[in-house]
Amino acid sequence: MELTFRALDEDTPGERWRAHFERVWPGYREWYLRDGTRARPTFLACERALEVHLPELVPVWRELCALAGGSDVAARCLSLWCPPPFFSACSQAVSGDVLVRNYDYAASLCEAVLWKTSWLRPVLLMGDCLWGALDGMNDAGLAASLSFGGRPEVGEGFGIPLVVRYLLETCTSVAACRAVLERVPVHMSYNLTLLDASGELCTAFLAPDRAPVLRRWPCATNHQGTVEWAEHAELTGTVQREAFLAERLADPAEDAEKLITRFGEPPLFWRGWARGWGTLYTSVYRVALRRVDVRWPTVQWSMGFDDFVERSTLVRYPHT
């Protein structure tokens, strides 16, 4: 199993984004319409949701819709308002001025692009859902990372990658993020870990059917305090991973560099690729330096806003 990761630099939506859209759109279209077009919100409902909850992104959404060919289905999918459910695993933690995460997912469903954009402000992010973010950092030193929250409930709200993009585009501090997360609805349960340049941190437990829980807690895996979906918890080892992270973070001898190394080892690093699901990459956001490292077992990228270089690398995942 192999996956080509790309680093792409495009200040405003243009030909690079259009080419990326054309490459991945067939898969997204199939996913979005898997329950039939009537199962998804109308164009007007999607437009209204963006205008009410994420108004600063509406002009960008319109640009992307035009680049995508102006189709009704593409516009609705790009809104990420009440999309089909999706699940992942993931581990993430804060140590000092570093936010580190493992992204655990199916390789065939990963966009595998590190973007540098300047839509509303300069942002570095790992892309998902066409214009959302799995994790990222902005020029103010605000970093964010998502993981699935371990609950199957689905409700009315946005897919979390767009919420992460919105935070990075419009916020400069964890305090500002907290205010956004109190008002923006999400369609499934997710955990966000946030870190800003002042050292303030937060893990947010978000859900479509209850109020967000915002804690000054430095790590998250795939449950929200207690396990509510036993089968998923057992499959992903979420309790064991969180306990491991909490133990390491409580150790005074465990500095950020030691913790980063742990993300390349069990129980955080998951070698389940042959079974369709494993750790695809590790991101390390160094907020004081405004730099990101993207790591795989045999190669690493390290770049910032001033030395970002477009590149690609082929990552092979063993069948064991």
DRENDO-1510 file (C-alpha; in Angstrom, 1 decimal, always signed):
<recs>
REC; n; res; u; v; w
REC; 1; MET; +0.0; +0.0; +0.0 .
REC; 2; GLU; +1.4; +3.4; -0.9 .
REC; 3; LEU; +0.3; +7.0; -0.9 .
REC; 4; THR; +1.9; +10.1; -2.5 .
REC; 5; PHE; +1.9; +13.2; -0.2 .
REC; 6; ARG; +2.2; +16.6; -1.8 .
REC; 7; ALA; +3.0; +20.0; -0.4 .
REC; 8; LEU; +1.1; +22.7; -2.4 .
REC; 9; ASP; +1.4; +26.5; -2.1 .
REC; 10; GLU; -1.5; +28.7; -3.4 .
REC; 11; ASP; -2.4; +31.9; -1.7 .
REC; 12; THR; -5.9; +32.1; -3.1 .
REC; 13; PRO; -8.1; +29.4; -4.7 .
REC; 14; GLY; -6.8; +28.8; -8.2 .
REC; 15; GLU; -5.4; +26.2; -10.6 .
REC; 16; ARG; -3.7; +24.1; -7.9 .
REC; 17; TRP; -7.0; +23.7; -6.0 .
REC; 18; ARG; -9.0; +23.1; -9.2 .
REC; 19; ALA; -6.6; +20.3; -10.2 .
REC; 20; HIS; -6.8; +18.8; -6.7 .
REC; 21; PHE; -10.6; +19.0; -6.8 .
REC; 22; GLU; -10.7; +17.2; -10.2 .
REC; 23; ARG; -8.5; +14.5; -8.9 .
REC; 24; VAL; -10.5; +13.7; -5.7 .
REC; 25; TRP; -14.0; +14.8; -6.6 .
REC; 26; PRO; -15.2; +11.4; -8.0 .
REC; 27; GLY; -14.7; +9.8; -4.7 .
REC; 28; TYR; -16.2; +12.6; -2.7 .
REC; 29; ARG; -19.3; +12.7; -5.1 .
REC; 30; GLU; -19.9; +9.0; -4.5 .
REC; 31; TRP; -19.5; +9.5; -0.7 .
REC; 32; TYR; -21.8; +12.5; -0.6 .
REC; 33; LEU; -24.6; +10.9; -2.7 .
REC; 34; ARG; -24.3; +7.5; -1.2 .
REC; 35; ASP; -27.8; +7.8; +0.4 .
REC; 36; GLY; -29.3; +9.7; -2.6 .
REC; 37; THR; -29.3; +13.4; -3.3 .
REC; 38; ARG; -32.5; +14.0; -1.3 .
REC; 39; ALA; -30.7; +12.8; +1.8 .
REC; 40; ARG; -28.5; +15.8; +1.8 .
REC; 41; PRO; -29.5; +19.4; +2.5 .
REC; 42; THR; -30.6; +21.7; -0.4 .
REC; 43; PHE; -28.3; +24.3; -1.9 .
REC; 44; LEU; -30.2; +27.1; -0.1 .
REC; 45; ALA; -30.0; +25.3; +3.2 .
REC; 46; CYS; -26.2; +24.9; +2.8 .
REC; 47; GLU; -25.8; +28.5; +1.8 .
REC; 48; ARG; -27.9; +29.7; +4.7 .
REC; 49; ALA; -25.9; +27.6; +7.2 .
REC; 50; LEU; -22.6; +29.0; +6.0 .
REC; 51; GLU; -24.0; +32.6; +6.1 .
REC; 52; VAL; -25.2; +32.2; +9.7 .
REC; 53; HIS; -22.4; +30.2; +11.3 .
REC; 54; LEU; -19.2; +30.7; +9.2 .
REC; 55; PRO; -19.9; +34.0; +7.3 .
REC; 56; GLU; -16.2; +34.9; +6.7 .
REC; 57; LEU; -15.8; +31.8; +4.6 .
REC; 58; VAL; -18.8; +32.4; +2.3 .
REC; 59; PRO; -16.8; +34.4; -0.3 .
REC; 60; VAL; -14.2; +31.6; -0.4 .
REC; 61; TRP; -16.9; +29.0; -0.7 .
REC; 62; ARG; -18.4; +30.8; -3.7 .
REC; 63; GLU; -14.9; +31.0; -5.4 .
REC; 64; LEU; -14.4; +27.2; -4.8 .
REC; 65; CYS; -17.9; +26.5; -6.2 .
REC; 66; ALA; -17.0; +28.4; -9.4 .
REC; 67; LEU; -13.7; +26.5; -9.7 .
REC; 68; ALA; -15.5; +23.3; -9.2 .
REC; 69; GLY; -17.7; +24.0; -12.2 .
REC; 70; GLY; -20.7; +25.5; -10.5 .
REC; 71; SER; -22.5; +22.2; -10.0 .
REC; 72; ASP; -25.3; +22.0; -7.4 .
REC; 73; VAL; -23.9; +18.8; -5.9 .
REC; 74; ALA; -20.4; +20.2; -5.6 .
REC; 75; ALA; -21.6; +23.3; -3.9 .
REC; 76; ARG; -23.6; +21.4; -1.4 .
REC; 77; CYS; -20.8; +19.0; -0.7 .
REC; 78; LEU; -18.3; +21.9; -0.3 .
REC; 79; SER; -20.5; +23.5; +2.4 .
REC; 80; LEU; -19.9; +20.4; +4.6 .
REC; 81; TRP; -23.3; +21.1; +6.1 .
REC; 82; CYS; -24.8; +17.8; +7.4 .
REC; 83; PRO; -22.6; +15.6; +5.3 .
REC; 84; PRO; -22.6; +11.8; +5.6 .
REC; 85; PRO; -21.0; +10.4; +8.7 .
REC; 86; PHE; -17.3; +9.5; +8.7 .
REC; 87; PHE; -15.1; +7.9; +11.4 .
REC; 88; SER; -11.4; +7.8; +12.2 .
REC; 89; ALA; -9.1; +7.2; +15.1 .
REC; 90; CYS; -6.1; +9.5; +15.9 .
REC; 91; SER; -4.0; +10.6; +18.9 .
REC; 92; GLN; -2.9; +14.1; +19.7 .
REC; 93; ALA; -1.1; +15.9; +22.6 .
REC; 94; VAL; +0.5; +19.2; +23.7 .
REC; 95; SER; +3.9; +19.4; +25.3 .
REC; 96; GLY; +5.3; +22.8; +25.9 .
REC; 97; ASP; +5.0; +24.8; +22.7 .
REC; 98; VAL; +4.4; +21.7; +20.5 .
REC; 99; LEU; +1.2; +20.1; +19.3 .
REC; 100; VAL; +1.8; +16.6; +17.9 .
REC; 101; ARG; -0.7; +14.2; +16.3 .
REC; 102; ASN; -1.0; +10.9; +14.5 .
REC; 103; TYR; -3.6; +10.6; +11.8 .
REC; 104; ASP; -5.1; +7.1; +11.7 .
REC; 105; TYR; -7.3; +6.4; +8.7 .
REC; 106; ALA; -7.7; +4.5; +5.4 .
REC; 107; ALA; -4.9; +5.4; +3.0 .
REC; 108; SER; -7.4; +5.3; +0.1 .
REC; 109; LEU; -9.5; +8.1; +1.7 .
REC; 110; CYS; -6.7; +10.4; +2.6 .
REC; 111; GLU; -6.2; +13.5; +0.4 .
REC; 112; ALA; -2.5; +13.6; +1.4 .
REC; 113; VAL; -1.9; +17.3; +0.8 .
REC; 114; LEU; -0.1; +19.8; +3.0 .
REC; 115; TRP; -1.4; +23.2; +1.9 .
REC; 116; LYS; +0.0; +26.7; +2.4 .
REC; 117; THR; -2.7; +29.2; +1.8 .
REC; 118; SER; -3.6; +32.8; +2.5 .
REC; 119; TRP; -7.3; +33.0; +2.1 .
REC; 120; LEU; -8.2; +35.1; +5.1 .
REC; 121; ARG; -4.7; +34.8; +6.7 .
REC; 122; PRO; -1.6; +32.6; +6.1 .
REC; 123; VAL; -2.3; +29.0; +7.1 .
REC; 124; LEU; -0.4; +25.7; +6.9 .
REC; 125; LEU; -2.7; +22.6; +7.1 .
REC; 126; MET; -3.2; +19.0; +6.1 .
REC; 127; GLY; -6.2; +19.1; +3.9 .
REC; 128; ASP; -9.5; +17.1; +4.0 .
REC; 129; CYS; -13.0; +17.3; +2.6 .
REC; 130; LEU; -11.7; +19.5; -0.3 .
REC; 131; TRP; -11.1; +22.7; +1.7 .
REC; 132; GLY; -11.1; +21.6; +5.3 .
REC; 133; ALA; -8.3; +20.7; +7.7 .
REC; 134; LEU; -7.3; +17.7; +9.7 .
REC; 135; ASP; -4.7; +19.7; +11.5 .
REC; 136; GLY; -2.9; +23.0; +11.0 .
REC; 137; MET; -1.4; +26.2; +12.2 .
REC; 138; ASN; -1.8; +29.9; +11.3 .
REC; 139; ASP; +0.7; +32.7; +11.2 .
REC; 140; ALA; -0.4; +33.8; +14.7 .
REC; 141; GLY; +0.9; +30.5; +16.1 .
REC; 142; LEU; -2.6; +29.0; +16.7 .
REC; 143; ALA; -2.5; +25.2; +16.1 .
REC; 144; ALA; -5.4; +22.8; +16.0 .
REC; 145; SER; -5.9; +19.0; +15.5 .
REC; 146; LEU; -9.0; +16.8; +15.3 .
REC; 147; SER; -9.9; +13.3; +16.3 .
REC; 148; PHE; -13.1; +11.3; +16.2 .
REC; 149; GLY; -15.0; +11.6; +19.5 .
REC; 150; GLY; -16.1; +7.9; +19.7 .
REC; 151; ARG; -19.9; +8.3; +19.5 .
REC; 152; PRO; -22.1; +7.3; +16.6 .
REC; 153; GLU; -24.8; +10.0; +17.0 .
REC; 154; VAL; -25.4; +12.2; +13.9 .
REC; 155; GLY; -27.1; +15.6; +14.0 .
REC; 156; GLU; -27.4; +18.9; +12.3 .
REC; 157; GLY; -24.1; +20.7; +11.9 .
REC; 158; PHE; -20.9; +21.0; +9.9 .
REC; 159; GLY; -18.2; +18.3; +9.2 .
REC; 160; ILE; -15.3; +19.0; +11.6 .
REC; 161; PRO; -12.6; +19.6; +8.9 .
REC; 162; LEU; -14.4; +22.9; +7.9 .
REC; 163; VAL; -14.7; +24.0; +11.5 .
REC; 164; VAL; -10.9; +23.5; +11.9 .
REC; 165; ARG; -10.3; +25.5; +8.8 .
REC; 166; TYR; -12.6; +28.2; +10.1 .
REC; 167; LEU; -10.7; +28.4; +13.4 .
REC; 168; LEU; -7.4; +28.7; +11.7 .
REC; 169; GLU; -8.7; +31.4; +9.3 .
REC; 170; THR; -10.5; +33.6; +11.8 .
REC; 171; CYS; -8.9; +33.0; +15.3 .
REC; 172; THR; -5.5; +33.9; +16.8 .
REC; 173; SER; -6.0; +32.4; +20.3 .
REC; 174; VAL; -7.5; +29.5; +22.2 .
REC; 175; ALA; -9.9; +31.9; +23.9 .
REC; 176; ALA; -11.2; +33.0; +20.5 .
REC; 177; CYS; -11.6; +29.4; +19.5 .
REC; 178; ARG; -13.6; +28.6; +22.6 .
REC; 179; ALA; -16.1; +31.3; +21.6 .
REC; 180; VAL; -16.5; +29.9; +18.1 .
REC; 181; LEU; -16.9; +26.3; +19.4 .
REC; 182; GLU; -19.6; +27.4; +21.8 .
REC; 183; ARG; -21.8; +28.6; +18.8 .
REC; 184; VAL; -20.9; +26.5; +15.7 .
REC; 185; PRO; -22.8; +23.2; +15.5 .
REC; 186; VAL; -21.0; +20.0; +14.4 .
REC; 187; HIS; -22.7; +16.9; +12.8 .
REC; 188; MET; -20.8; +14.2; +14.8 .
REC; 189; SER; -18.8; +13.9; +17.9 .
REC; 190; TYR; -15.2; +15.1; +17.6 .
REC; 191; ASN; -12.3; +16.1; +19.9 .
REC; 192; LEU; -10.2; +19.1; +19.1 .
REC; 193; THR; -6.9; +19.9; +20.7 .
REC; 194; LEU; -5.8; +23.5; +20.5 .
REC; 195; LEU; -2.6; +25.4; +21.3 .
REC; 196; ASP; -1.7; +29.0; +20.8 .
REC; 197; ALA; +1.5; +31.1; +20.9 .
REC; 198; SER; +1.0; +32.2; +24.5 .
REC; 199; GLY; +1.0; +28.6; +25.6 .
REC; 200; GLU; -2.8; +28.4; +26.3 .
REC; 201; LEU; -4.2; +25.0; +25.4 .
REC; 202; CYS; -7.6; +23.3; +25.3 .
REC; 203; THR; -9.2; +20.0; +24.4 .
REC; 204; ALA; -12.8; +20.4; +23.2 .
REC; 205; PHE; -15.3; +17.6; +23.3 .
REC; 206; LEU; -17.8; +18.5; +20.6 .
REC; 207; ALA; -21.1; +16.7; +19.8 .
REC; 208; PRO; -24.3; +17.3; +17.8 .
REC; 209; ASP; -26.6; +16.5; +20.7 .
REC; 210; ARG; -25.1; +18.2; +23.8 .
REC; 211; ALA; -23.1; +21.3; +24.7 .
REC; 212; PRO; -19.4; +21.3; +24.1 .
REC; 213; VAL; -17.1; +20.5; +26.9 .
REC; 214; LEU; -13.9; +22.7; +26.9 .
REC; 215; ARG; -11.1; +21.5; +29.1 .
REC; 216; ARG; -7.5; +22.6; +29.8 .
REC; 217; TRP; -6.4; +19.1; +29.1 .
REC; 218; PRO; -3.3; +18.4; +26.9 .
REC; 219; CYS; -4.3; +15.2; +25.0 .
REC; 220; ALA; -7.1; +13.4; +23.2 .
REC; 221; THR; -7.8; +10.1; +21.6 .
REC; 222; ASN; -11.2; +8.8; +20.6 .
REC; 223; HIS; -13.6; +9.0; +23.5 .
REC; 224; GLN; -15.0; +11.9; +25.5 .
REC; 225; GLY; -14.2; +11.3; +29.1 .
REC; 226; THR; -16.0; +7.9; +29.3 .
REC; 227; VAL; -16.4; +5.3; +26.6 .
REC; 228; GLU; -19.8; +5.4; +24.9 .
REC; 229; TRP; -19.2; +3.2; +21.9 .
REC; 230; ALA; -17.6; +0.1; +23.3 .
REC; 231; GLU; -16.9; -1.6; +19.9 .
REC; 232; HIS; -15.1; +1.4; +18.5 .
REC; 233; ALA; -13.1; +1.9; +21.7 .
REC; 234; GLU; -12.0; -1.7; +21.7 .
REC; 235; LEU; -11.0; -1.6; +18.0 .
REC; 236; THR; -9.0; +1.5; +18.3 .
REC; 237; GLY; -7.5; +1.1; +21.8 .
REC; 238; THR; -8.6; +4.7; +22.7 .
REC; 239; VAL; -8.5; +4.2; +26.4 .
REC; 240; GLN; -5.1; +2.6; +26.4 .
REC; 241; ARG; -3.7; +5.4; +24.1 .
REC; 242; GLU; -5.1; +8.2; +26.3 .
REC; 243; ALA; -3.8; +6.6; +29.5 .
REC; 244; PHE; -0.3; +6.2; +27.8 .
REC; 245; LEU; -0.3; +9.9; +26.8 .
REC; 246; ALA; -1.5; +11.0; +30.3 .
REC; 247; GLU; +1.3; +9.0; +31.9 .
REC; 248; ARG; +4.0; +10.4; +29.6 .
REC; 249; LEU; +2.8; +14.0; +30.0 .
REC; 250; ALA; +2.8; +13.6; +33.8 .
REC; 251; ASP; +6.5; +12.5; +33.8 .
REC; 252; PRO; +8.7; +15.6; +34.4 .
REC; 253; ALA; +11.5; +13.9; +32.4 .
REC; 254; GLU; +9.3; +13.6; +29.3 .
REC; 255; ASP; +10.1; +16.6; +27.2 .
REC; 256; ALA; +8.5; +17.5; +23.8 .
REC; 257; GLU; +11.1; +15.7; +21.7 .
REC; 258; LYS; +10.7; +12.5; +23.7 .
REC; 259; LEU; +6.9; +12.7; +23.3 .
REC; 260; ILE; +7.2; +13.2; +19.6 .
REC; 261; THR; +9.3; +10.0; +19.4 .
REC; 262; ARG; +6.5; +8.1; +21.2 .
REC; 263; PHE; +4.2; +8.9; +18.3 .
REC; 264; GLY; +6.3; +6.7; +16.1 .
REC; 265; GLU; +5.9; +3.7; +18.4 .
REC; 266; PRO; +3.1; +1.6; +19.8 .
REC; 267; PRO; +0.6; +2.1; +21.2 .
REC; 268; LEU; +0.2; +5.5; +19.4 .
REC; 269; PHE; +1.6; +4.4; +16.0 .
REC; 270; TRP; -0.9; +1.9; +14.5 .
REC; 271; ARG; +0.3; -0.5; +11.9 .
REC; 272; GLY; -3.1; -1.6; +10.6 .
REC; 273; TRP; -2.6; -0.7; +7.0 .
REC; 274; ALA; -3.1; -4.2; +5.6 .
REC; 275; ARG; -6.5; -4.3; +7.4 .
REC; 276; GLY; -7.4; -1.0; +5.8 .
REC; 277; TRP; -6.6; +1.4; +8.6 .
REC; 278; GLY; -3.4; +2.7; +10.1 .
REC; 279; THR; -1.2; +5.7; +11.0 .
REC; 280; LEU; -0.7; +7.6; +7.8 .
REC; 281; TYR; +1.4; +10.5; +9.1 .
REC; 282; THR; +2.5; +12.4; +12.2 .
REC; 283; SER; +2.3; +16.2; +12.3 .
REC; 284; VAL; +4.4; +18.2; +14.7 .
REC; 285; TYR; +3.4; +21.9; +15.1 .
REC; 286; ARG; +6.0; +24.1; +16.8 .
REC; 287; VAL; +4.0; +27.2; +17.5 .
REC; 288; ALA; +6.8; +29.4; +18.8 .
REC; 289; LEU; +8.8; +28.8; +15.6 .
REC; 290; ARG; +5.7; +28.8; +13.3 .
REC; 291; ARG; +6.9; +25.5; +11.8 .
REC; 292; VAL; +5.4; +22.1; +11.0 .
REC; 293; ASP; +7.2; +18.8; +10.7 .
REC; 294; VAL; +5.3; +16.0; +8.8 .
REC; 295; ARG; +6.8; +12.6; +9.6 .
REC; 296; TRP; +6.7; +9.1; +8.2 .
REC; 297; PRO; +8.8; +6.2; +9.3 .
REC; 298; THR; +11.5; +6.8; +6.7 .
REC; 299; VAL; +11.2; +10.5; +5.7 .
REC; 300; GLN; +10.3; +13.9; +7.2 .
REC; 301; TRP; +9.4; +17.3; +5.9 .
REC; 302; SER; +10.1; +20.4; +8.0 .
REC; 303; MET; +9.0; +23.8; +6.8 .
REC; 304; GLY; +7.4; +27.1; +7.9 .
REC; 305; PHE; +5.7; +30.0; +6.3 .
REC; 306; ASP; +8.9; +31.6; +5.0 .
REC; 307; ASP; +10.6; +28.4; +3.6 .
REC; 308; PHE; +7.7; +26.4; +2.4 .
REC; 309; VAL; +8.7; +24.4; -0.7 .
REC; 310; GLU; +6.3; +22.5; -3.0 .
REC; 311; ARG; +7.3; +18.8; -3.1 .
REC; 312; SER; +6.0; +15.3; -3.1 .
REC; 313; THR; +7.0; +12.0; -1.5 .
REC; 314; LEU; +5.8; +8.5; -2.0 .
REC; 315; VAL; +5.1; +6.7; +1.3 .
REC; 316; ARG; +4.9; +2.9; +1.3 .
REC; 317; TYR; +3.0; +1.2; +4.1 .
REC; 318; PRO; +4.0; -2.4; +4.8 .
REC; 319; HIS; +1.5; -5.2; +4.4 .
REC; 320; THR; +2.2; -6.5; +7.8 .
</recs>
